[in-house]
Amino acid sequence: MDAVGEFFRQVRETKGLTIDEVASKTRIRTDFIRALEDGNFAKLPDQVFARGFVRSYARSLGLDEEDAIHRFIQSAGAFYEKQDERERLKARQVEEERKRQANRKAVAVAIGIAVLTLVFLLSREQQSAMTRRTPPEPTTTKRTVQAGKDLPEVPPLQDTVAVQDAPKASEPVPAAKTSGSESRATEPAAPAPVVAAKPAPAPVSTVSPGSDGPLGGITLGESAADGQLVLDLEATELSWVVVQIDNGSPQEALLRPGEKGQWKGQDQFVLTLGNAGGIKAFLNGKPQKPFGPSGKVARDVVVKR
């Protein structure tokens, strides 16, 4: 069985068609047609889009599409198996690098938390040491006043004696008397016993640390109600698309300029685009961002609400 490229070339030349005529009829780029006929699969897009080109090419020549796909699998199978192996190896390397970065971030976060905890403990220890070194404020006056509230007011003894013993300025100082009554009058009176009230301890107020209370004024966002997702794809250039709905089976389609396709799902769509710049996407009528430049292959593009 001839290779698919050689088979297409023979049929095309038999029908007297040029590559430009086939490109105009199928709307496939001429360099892709030449690469397909030459068996240069490395210049073709992903295998899914290459199969779409094979179907379109076979349809334009009036050939059986399934037979053309069978020839393509036999011709390009080994190439795409190696390509898939390389992609799997690359994906594995990317995943390992991502895990290493995540581990480094986790270690950095743990170190940061440990440093902050150490600084906090040292700060508390320093504050406790300063509190122990600071002498307490004197509370003698406060305690005396508080204790004296319950005692009767007693005039100062020394001032009273001094006033009683002091002679008037206008009277002559009398001579010392020898009588017993007078001698008793001249003796200093014994001071009245003063009962010192036991100082009451100063009231100590314990201030409990305040709490901020519940976080008022913050409302948590509620998830949107589940609804059906509608994905509309409009082609501005020829592009082969693969749509996977909610982890279902992929659906293939070849969209020509001006053609539209619509898919419905519940959670998400995973797209693979052979010409990222030739597709416009609308999710529930809302335009989506461009997927890439013209001629660029975009794989595993997730579109969800």
Disulfide bonds with the S-S distance in Angstrom:
none
